[in-house]
Amino acid sequence: VQLQASGGGSVQTGGSLSLSCSISGGIDSNYALGWFRQAAGKEREGVSCISGDGSSYYSDSARGRFTVTSDRAKNTVYLQMNTLRPEDTAVYYCAASLRAVCFPGLTYSSWGQGTLVTVSS
């Protein structure tokens, strides 16, 4: 399974970015998909997850500002990020699980290469 994240870039505080992650390699279309990020010098943290049935989950920092969607026919997951803050600056990764449902502690079997998001004040 291969994942390719794209859409990162540089924006000012309050701006928006839309990330995409295309998935190939024959994984089940009902898998849970996640977005993670890692800021310089910090540990990777979960941002959002979307289950096979479309249920979505967000970290506290993402809730209300970010929206995760998926187009299963296109094997693509999206992360719309609005009202961006400097603390959102990080490399964003998408990941695919072998499970269909998001839950705390869910493990992901495949990861994309990451796309850099920079938010300036």
Backbone hydrogen bonds in HBPLUS format (Angstrom, degrees):
<---DONOR---> <-ACCEPTOR-->    atom                        ^
c    i                          cat <-CA-CA->   ^        H-A-AA   ^      H-
h    n   atom  resd res      DA  || num        DHA   H-A  angle D-A-AA Bond
n    s   type  num  typ     dist DA aas  dist angle  dist       angle   num
A0002-GLN N   A0024-SER O   2.78 MM  22  5.26 164.1  1.80 149.8 154.8     1
A0024-SER N   A0002-GLN O   2.89 MM  22  5.26 159.3  1.93 153.0 159.0     2
A0004-GLN N   A0022-SER O   2.91 MM  18  5.24 151.2  1.99 148.2 157.0     3
A0022-SER N   A0004-GLN O   2.98 MM  18  5.24 154.5  2.05 143.2 140.1     4
A0006-SER N   A0020-SER O   2.83 MM  14  5.31 148.2  1.93 154.1 157.1     5
A0020-SER N   A0006-SER O   2.90 MM  14  5.31 163.4  1.93 144.1 148.5     6
A0009-GLY N   A0116-LEU O   2.95 MM 107  6.23 109.9  2.46 137.0 155.4     7
A0118-THR N   A0009-GLY O   2.86 MM 109  6.14 166.1  1.88 159.0 159.6     8
A0011-VAL N   A0118-THR O   2.89 MM 107  6.36 158.2  1.94 164.6 171.8     9
A0120-SER N   A0011-VAL O   2.89 MM 109  6.33 160.0  1.93 154.5 159.3    10
A0015-GLY N   A0012-GLN O   2.89 MM   3  5.55 154.2  1.96 146.4 148.3    11
A0013-THR N   A0120-SER O   2.76 MM 107  5.80 132.1  1.99 173.4 166.8    12
A0014-GLY N   A0084-LEU O   2.70 MM  70  4.85 170.1  1.71 145.6 149.2    13
A0084-LEU N   A0015-GLY O   3.02 MM  69  5.45 173.2  2.03 153.1 154.3    14
A0017-LEU N   A0081-MET O   2.92 MM  64  5.24 151.4  2.00 144.8 154.1    15
A0081-MET N   A0017-LEU O   2.78 MM  64  5.24 168.0  1.79 174.1 176.8    16
A0019-LEU N   A0079-LEU O   2.86 MM  60  4.99 169.4  1.87 143.3 142.6    17
A0079-LEU N   A0019-LEU O   2.89 MM  60  4.99 153.0  1.97 137.4 139.7    18
A0021-CYS N   A0077-VAL O   2.80 MM  56  5.19 130.1  2.05 153.9 166.0    19
A0077-VAL N   A0021-CYS O   2.95 MM  56  5.19 155.4  2.01 141.4 148.4    20
A0023-ILE N   A0075-ASN O   2.82 MM  52  5.32 153.4  1.89 168.1 171.5    21
A0031-TYR N   A0028-ASP O   3.34 MM   3  5.83 159.7  2.38 122.0 121.0    22
A0032-ALA N   A0099-ARG O   2.68 MM  67  5.93 150.2  1.77 166.1 156.1    23
A0097-SER N   A0032-ALA O   2.93 MM  65  5.34 160.3  1.96 168.6 166.8    24
A0033-LEU N   A0050-ILE O   2.98 MM  17  5.39 161.4  2.02 150.4 154.4    25
A0050-ILE N   A0033-LEU O   2.83 MM  17  5.39 157.2  1.89 155.6 163.5    26
A0034-GLY N   A0095-ALA O   2.84 MM  61  5.10 167.1  1.86 145.9 150.1    27
A0095-ALA N   A0034-GLY O   2.87 MM  61  5.10 143.1  2.01 146.9 149.1    28
A0035-TRP N   A0048-SER O   2.81 MM  13  5.16 161.7  1.85 147.2 148.4    29
A0047-VAL N   A0035-TRP O   2.83 MM  12  5.39 162.2  1.86 153.4 148.8    30
A0048-SER N   A0035-TRP O   3.23 MM  13  5.16 160.8  2.27 134.3 136.3    31
A0036-PHE N   A0093-TYR O   2.78 MM  57  5.06 160.2  1.82 150.5 155.9    32
A0093-TYR N   A0036-PHE O   2.79 MM  57  5.06 160.4  1.83 133.8 140.6    33
A0037-ARG N   A0045-GLU O   2.93 MM   8  5.54 151.8  2.01 152.4 161.7    34
A0045-GLU N   A0037-ARG O   2.82 MM   8  5.54 161.3  1.85 159.7 165.4    35
A0038-GLN N   A0091-VAL O   2.89 MM  53  5.32 145.7  2.00 141.4 152.6    36
A0091-VAL N   A0038-GLN O   3.06 MM  53  5.32 171.0  2.07 133.6 132.4    37
A0042-LYS N   A0039-ALA O   3.00 MM   3  5.34 159.5  2.04 137.3 134.9    38
A0059-SER N   A0047-VAL O   2.91 MM  12  5.17 148.1  2.02 145.2 140.5    39
A0049-CYS N   A0057-TYR O   2.95 MM   8  5.16 148.9  2.05 136.6 140.5    40
A0057-TYR N   A0049-CYS O   2.82 MM   8  5.16 147.4  1.93 155.0 161.6    41
A0051-SER N   A0055-SER O   2.76 MM   4  5.18 162.0  1.79 156.3 160.8    42
A0054-GLY N   A0051-SER O   3.00 MM   3  5.20 162.6  2.03 110.8 115.1    43
A0052-GLY N   A0100-ALA O   2.72 MM  48  4.98 170.0  1.73 156.3 157.4    44
A0062-ALA N   A0059-SER O   3.10 MM   3  5.20 132.7  2.34  99.2 111.9    45
A0063-ARG N   A0059-SER O   2.93 MM   4  5.99 148.7  2.03 157.5 165.2    46
A0065-ARG N   A0062-ALA O   3.00 MM   3  5.58 162.5  2.03 136.3 140.9    47
A0066-PHE N   A0062-ALA O   2.92 MM   4  5.30 161.7  1.95 163.5 159.7    48
A0082-ASN N   A0065-ARG O   3.04 MM  17  5.19 156.5  2.09 134.2 141.3    49
A0067-THR N   A0080-GLN O   2.81 MM  13  5.05 148.8  1.90 142.7 152.2    50
A0080-GLN N   A0067-THR O   2.82 MM  13  5.05 164.4  1.85 156.7 153.8    51
A0069-THR N   A0078-TYR O   3.18 MM   9  5.24 155.6  2.25 128.7 135.2    52
A0078-TYR N   A0069-THR O   2.79 MM   9  5.24 169.4  1.80 150.6 153.3    53
A0071-ASP N   A0076-THR O   2.79 MM   5  5.32 168.0  1.81 162.6 166.1    54
A0074-LYS N   A0071-ASP O   3.00 MM   3  5.40 133.5  2.22 106.1 118.4    55
A0075-ASN N   A0071-ASP O   2.90 MM   4  5.98 106.2  2.46 137.0 156.0    56
A0076-THR N   A0071-ASP O   3.18 MM   5  5.32 166.2  2.20 135.9 140.1    57
A0088-ASP N   A0085-ARG O   2.87 MM   3  5.38 163.8  1.90 119.6 124.7    58
A0089-THR N   A0086-PRO O   3.05 MM   3  5.62 165.6  2.07 117.7 121.8    59
A0090-ALA N   A0117-VAL O   2.97 MM  27  5.51 144.7  2.10 144.4 155.5    60
A0117-VAL N   A0090-ALA O   2.87 MM  27  5.51 168.5  1.88 159.4 163.3    61
A0092-TYR N   A0115-THR O   2.79 MM  23  5.23 175.4  1.79 146.7 145.1    62
A0115-THR N   A0092-TYR O   2.81 MM  23  5.23 143.2  1.95 137.5 149.3    63
A0112-GLY N   A0094-CYS O   2.91 MM  18  5.44 157.4  1.96 161.8 159.0    64
A0096-ALA N   A0110-SER O   2.91 MM  14  5.25 154.3  1.98 140.9 148.6    65
A0109-SER N   A0096-ALA O   2.90 MM  13  6.12 130.6  2.15 144.8 155.8    66
A0110-SER N   A0096-ALA O   3.26 MM  14  5.25 160.3  2.30 149.4 151.1    67
A0106-LEU N   A0103-PHE O   3.00 MM   3  5.55 145.1  2.12 146.6 144.0    68
